[in-house]
């Protein structure tokens, strides 16, 4: 028996995948990339005019996904950062700027969501 025979399929034999989002208030990823290579910016579709030598990328993922809107507002008020990507449907936020500014913005977001909104938050990781 092939593994494909065990997976759910529709009437036409196509693989059927079900995605679930478990409700909850949480930040599941908070990461700061310091000094990324220019190719990372380009592959993500981010602003190619950024000064790559003094820059960083901050990445967050949260649920409910609309939380990304709140996080984007906090980020631009907390530091001189550029909103690279905000998705209210997946809960993803990507910001760019100087390392210290991105670090400050990510810290402010995580602190506000944990202390004021009661979210479960992960540790902020850095590389």
TAGITA-V868876 format. One record per backbone hydrogen bond with DSSP energy under -1.0 kcal/mol. NH is the residue of the N-H (numbers start at 0). CO is the residue of the C=O. If there is no record, write none. Layout:
NH|CO ; NH|CO
//
This chain:
4|1 ; 5|2 ; 9|13 ; 12|9 ; 15|7 ; 25|62 ; 26|119 ; 27|60 ; 28|60 ; 30|58 ; 31|124 ; 32|56 ; 34|54 ; 39|36 ; 41|37 ; 42|38 ; 43|39 ; 45|40 ; 49|46 ; 51|49 ; 53|50 ; 54|51 ; 55|96 ; 56|32 ; 57|94 ; 58|30 ; 59|92 ; 60|28 ; 61|90 ; 62|25 ; 66|63 ; 67|64 ; 68|65 ; 70|66 ; 71|67 ; 72|68 ; 73|69 ; 74|70 ; 75|71 ; 76|72 ; 77|73 ; 78|74 ; 80|78 ; 81|95 ; 83|93 ; 84|93 ; 86|91 ; 90|86 ; 92|59 ; 93|84 ; 94|57 ; 95|81 ; 96|55 ; 101|97 ; 102|98 ; 103|99 ; 104|100 ; 105|101 ; 106|102 ; 107|103 ; 108|104 ; 109|105 ; 110|106 ; 111|107 ; 112|108 ; 113|109 ; 114|110 ; 115|111 ; 116|111 ; 118|112 ; 119|24 ; 124|29 ; 126|31
//
